[in-house]
């Protein structure tokens, strides 16, 4: 790919990254960062698999950021990988989603390294932002201290 294309894509996705970082998510951009995080993680982790698609922009990211802001019970950690951009990091994180096919956008709530709640694209696309947010909040209420 050309350098111009790569730069265009970096500029295009930066606001999508920033939206989650402002809400308290930590970006994991390499497979090494994912592995290092997952090897030492304790407690609960909310993982957001980011994407450039419309359902990520209009539904998934707003639902996730609002859930983080509104929830009384919160996971211990909030992390994000970006499908289609940070490919190795996304692939490494998906290795921890045992039994769940790749989906982007998607969200997973983990206890330690085990997925206890998963929200695939089909539970995001064609749903309202409020429904997606309620799905996230219900998982936080059930699994987070």
N, C-alpha and C positions, 0 to 999 in steps of 0.2 A: 504494500500500500504506500501511497505517496505521503510525504511529510505534511503536505497541505491538508490532506484528508485527515491524518492523525490529529493535527492541530485543530481542525474544524470540530472533530468529534470531542476532543478535550474541552473546547469552549462550549459546545452544545450541552454536554452533560454536567458541567460544573454546577449550575444552579440546582440540578437534581441531587447532586451529592450534598451541596450546602444545606438544602432543606432538612435533611436528616441529621447532619452534624449539628446544626443549630438546635435541634430538638434533643440533643444529647447522645446521639449514636456515634460510635467509634468506627471509622472506616478501616476495614482490613483489605489491603490492596494487593497483597501477594500471598502465595500459598504458604510461605514461611510465616507470615504474620498470622494467618489463620491457624496453622499448626501450633505456633507458640502460644497463642491465646487459648486454644482448646486444650492444650496439654496442662495448663495451670488453672483452668477455670474451675470455680466452685460456685454453688448456688444456681440461680436461674439466669438464663440468657435469652433475650429476645433477638432473633436474627431476622433482618430484613434483606431479602434478595431483591435488589433494586433493578430497574429496567427503564428503557426509554419509551415504552409503549404508553398509549393513552390511558389504559386502566391503572398503570402505575402512577401517572401524573394526576389523574382526576379522582382516583379512588384509594389506591393502596398507600401512597405516601401521606396524603392528608389524614386517612384513617389511623395510620400508625402514629403520626406526630400528635394528633389529637388524643389518642388513647394514652400516650405517654404523659401528656399534659394533664389529663383529667383523672387518671387512675389514682386511687388511694393506695392500692397494692401494686407495687412495681417490681419487675425483675431486678436482679442485682446488676445485670449488664445489658447494654444495648449495643449491638454491632450490626454492620451492614457490609455486604459485598455487592458488586455491581456486575450483573450478568451482561455479557456482550462487551464489556469494557475491561474488567479485571478478571479475565477468563480463568487463569490458574487459581486465583483466590476463590472464585465461585465454585469451580470444580472441587477444590479441596474441602470447602464448607459442605458441599452436597454429599461428600463421603460420610458425613456425620448424620445425614438424613436417611438412615437405613429404612428401607421399605417405602420410601416416597420418591416417585419419579421426578426428574428435573422439571421445575416450573418457575417461570418468572413473569411477573413478580410473584413472590411468595413470602411467607413469614413462618417462622418456627419458634416455638418456645421450648427451650431445653432445660432440663434439670441435670446438672453435670453435663454429660455428653449425650444424654438420651432425649430424643424428641418426645415431648409429652402432649404437644398440640401443634398441628400443622395447618396452614391456610394456603392452599394452592391457588393458582390463577383462576380456576373455575369457581372458586368461592369468593373471588374478587370481581371479576368481569361480570357485567350485567347485574350487579348488586348495588345497592346504594352505599355511599360512603358511611352513613350511619350504621348500616347493617354490618359492614366490615369492621368498623370500630367496635361495635357491640361484641362481635366475635372475639376480637383481641381482648377487650375488657373482661369478658367472661373467662378467658384463659388466665389472665392475670389474677382475677379473683380466686380461681380454683387452685392455682399452682404457686402463687407468690405470697410471701409472708408479709 
